[in-house]
């Protein structure tokens, strides 16, 4: 977009869901002035303390990841029940081409921990207009982490929306009515920040 003159004055927003939320945050932190806003859906921006391994185990995993980076030590399990609230949409998860469907490699797990640790240490530098949307019943990324981000971000324009009963995939794994509610909330937020006054 930066290289296209006809798009220079078009507002630019970052959007990220789950791990994509971590990526969007990292992009913003790297180029804080390059964007006009940030929309995060169930962002993975901090590992909740209750799921983080003990320090001794974590250090062992870090060491092992340097020796066996491609090792798949974590058992593969069907996570669709945690992702999709609507049972009919769980069946469609097998066809989701952007969803990684294999055991997590050890080095990948360590890098995810590193990325979230880096974000957690810089969360007070999040300065863009910010919309965070999260299913209140999400057990993949903790809604309390979104609350933490909302509280710690220095942005003067920040909104947190928690959806009662919503699981991790509130944009594709819920009832159609709830999905449209989330989409409408995003569109309304964008309209309020892009429509000339």
C-alpha positions as CSV (number, residue, x, y, z in Angstrom):
1,X,0.0,0.0,0.0
2,X,2.8,2.4,0.8
3,X,4.1,2.3,-2.8
4,X,0.7,3.0,-4.4
5,X,0.0,6.8,-4.5
6,X,-3.7,6.4,-4.9
7,X,-3.9,4.6,-1.6
8,X,-1.7,6.9,0.5
9,X,-4.6,8.7,2.1
10,X,-6.7,5.6,2.7
11,X,-6.8,4.7,6.4
12,X,-4.8,1.5,7.3
13,X,-5.9,-0.8,10.0
14,X,-4.1,-3.9,11.3
15,X,-6.3,-6.9,12.0
16,X,-5.3,-10.1,13.7
17,X,-7.1,-13.1,15.2
18,X,-5.5,-15.4,17.8
19,X,-1.8,-15.9,16.8
20,X,-2.5,-13.3,14.1
21,X,-3.3,-10.9,16.9
22,X,0.3,-11.4,18.2
23,X,1.6,-10.7,14.7
24,X,-0.5,-7.6,14.4
25,X,0.7,-6.3,17.8
26,X,4.4,-7.0,16.8
27,X,3.9,-5.1,13.5
28,X,2.4,-2.2,15.4
29,X,5.2,-2.2,17.9
30,X,7.7,-2.2,15.1
31,X,6.0,0.6,13.1
32,X,3.8,2.5,15.6
33,X,3.1,5.4,13.3
34,X,2.4,3.4,10.1
35,X,-1.2,2.4,11.0
36,X,-4.5,4.1,11.9
37,X,-5.9,1.4,14.2
38,X,-5.7,-2.1,15.5
39,X,-8.4,-4.7,15.6
40,X,-7.7,-7.9,17.6
41,X,-9.9,-10.9,17.9
42,X,-9.1,-13.3,20.8
43,X,-5.4,-12.1,20.6
44,X,-2.6,-14.3,21.8
45,X,-0.6,-11.6,23.4
46,X,0.3,-13.2,26.7
47,X,0.4,-16.7,28.0
48,X,-1.9,-17.0,31.0
49,X,-0.1,-17.9,34.1
50,X,-2.3,-20.9,34.8
51,X,-1.2,-22.6,31.5
52,X,2.4,-21.5,31.5
53,X,4.8,-24.4,32.3
54,X,6.9,-24.2,35.5
55,X,10.2,-22.4,35.1
56,X,12.2,-25.6,35.3
57,X,10.1,-27.3,32.6
58,X,10.2,-24.1,30.5
59,X,14.0,-24.0,30.7
60,X,14.2,-27.7,29.7
61,X,11.9,-27.1,26.7
62,X,14.0,-24.1,25.6
63,X,17.2,-26.2,25.8
64,X,15.5,-29.1,24.0
65,X,14.2,-26.8,21.2
66,X,17.8,-25.9,20.3
67,X,18.8,-29.5,20.1
68,X,15.6,-30.9,18.5
69,X,13.8,-27.9,16.9
70,X,11.5,-30.0,14.7
71,X,10.5,-32.4,17.5
72,X,6.8,-32.7,17.9
73,X,6.6,-33.4,21.6
74,X,3.1,-32.0,22.3
75,X,0.4,-34.5,21.6
76,X,-2.1,-33.8,18.8
77,X,-5.6,-33.4,20.0
78,X,-8.8,-32.2,18.5
79,X,-9.2,-28.6,19.6
80,X,-12.4,-27.9,17.6
81,X,-14.6,-28.1,20.7
82,X,-12.6,-25.3,22.2
83,X,-12.6,-23.2,19.0
84,X,-16.1,-23.6,17.7
85,X,-19.2,-23.1,19.9
86,X,-21.6,-24.1,17.2
87,X,-21.4,-27.9,16.7
88,X,-22.4,-27.6,13.0
89,X,-19.4,-25.4,12.4
90,X,-17.0,-27.8,14.1
91,X,-17.4,-30.1,11.1
92,X,-16.2,-27.4,8.8
93,X,-13.0,-26.9,10.8
94,X,-11.4,-29.8,8.8
95,X,-11.6,-27.6,5.7
96,X,-10.0,-24.5,7.3
97,X,-6.8,-24.1,5.2
98,X,-5.3,-21.5,7.5
99,X,-5.7,-23.7,10.7
100,X,-2.5,-25.7,11.5
101,X,-3.6,-29.3,12.0
102,X,-0.6,-31.1,13.3
103,X,1.4,-31.4,16.5
104,X,3.2,-28.2,17.5
105,X,6.9,-28.4,16.9
106,X,9.0,-27.7,20.0
107,X,10.8,-24.7,18.5
108,X,7.5,-23.2,17.4
109,X,6.1,-23.4,20.9
110,X,9.2,-21.7,22.3
111,X,9.0,-19.0,19.7
112,X,5.4,-18.4,20.5
113,X,6.3,-18.1,24.2
114,X,9.1,-15.6,23.3
115,X,6.8,-13.5,21.1
116,X,4.1,-13.3,23.8
117,X,6.7,-12.4,26.4
118,X,8.0,-9.7,24.1
119,X,4.5,-8.3,23.6
120,X,3.7,-8.5,27.3
121,X,6.8,-6.4,28.1
122,X,5.8,-3.8,25.6
123,X,2.0,-3.8,26.0
124,X,2.2,-0.3,27.5
125,X,3.5,1.0,24.2
126,X,0.3,0.0,22.3
127,X,-0.8,3.4,21.2
128,X,-3.2,3.0,18.2
129,X,-6.9,3.2,18.4
130,X,-7.7,-0.3,19.6
131,X,-10.6,-2.6,19.3
132,X,-10.3,-5.9,21.2
133,X,-13.1,-8.6,20.7
134,X,-13.1,-11.8,22.7
135,X,-15.4,-14.6,23.5
136,X,-16.0,-14.6,27.2
137,X,-15.9,-18.5,27.4
138,X,-12.7,-18.8,25.3
139,X,-10.4,-21.4,26.8
140,X,-7.7,-21.1,24.0
141,X,-6.7,-17.5,24.7
142,X,-7.7,-16.2,28.0
143,X,-10.2,-13.3,27.9
144,X,-8.4,-11.9,31.0
145,X,-5.3,-11.4,28.8
146,X,-7.5,-9.2,26.5
147,X,-8.6,-7.3,29.6
148,X,-4.9,-6.9,30.6
149,X,-4.1,-5.5,27.2
150,X,-7.0,-3.1,27.3
151,X,-6.0,-1.9,30.7
152,X,-2.2,-1.5,30.0
153,X,-2.3,-0.1,26.4
154,X,-1.6,3.7,26.4
155,X,-4.1,4.3,23.6
156,X,-6.6,7.0,24.3
157,X,-9.1,5.3,22.1
158,X,-9.6,1.7,23.2
159,X,-12.6,-0.6,23.3
160,X,-12.9,-4.1,24.7
161,X,-15.9,-6.2,23.8
162,X,-16.5,-9.5,25.5
163,X,-19.2,-11.8,24.0
164,X,-21.0,-13.9,26.7
165,X,-20.7,-17.6,25.9
166,X,-18.4,-17.0,23.0
167,X,-15.6,-19.4,22.3
168,X,-12.3,-18.7,20.6
169,X,-13.5,-18.4,17.0
170,X,-16.2,-15.8,17.4
171,X,-15.9,-14.8,13.7
172,X,-16.5,-18.3,12.3
173,X,-17.4,-20.8,15.0
174,X,-20.5,-19.3,16.6
175,X,-24.1,-19.0,15.6
176,X,-24.6,-16.9,12.5
177,X,-26.5,-14.3,14.7
178,X,-23.5,-13.9,17.0
179,X,-21.0,-13.8,14.1
180,X,-22.9,-11.0,12.5
181,X,-23.0,-9.2,15.9
182,X,-19.2,-9.3,16.0
183,X,-18.8,-8.3,12.4
184,X,-21.3,-5.4,12.9
185,X,-19.3,-4.2,15.9
186,X,-16.1,-4.2,13.8
187,X,-17.7,-2.3,11.0
188,X,-19.3,0.2,13.3
189,X,-15.9,0.8,15.0
190,X,-14.2,1.2,11.6
191,X,-17.0,3.5,10.3
192,X,-16.5,5.8,13.4
193,X,-12.8,6.1,12.6
194,X,-13.0,6.5,8.8
195,X,-16.1,8.4,8.0
196,X,-15.5,12.1,7.4
197,X,-17.2,14.3,9.9
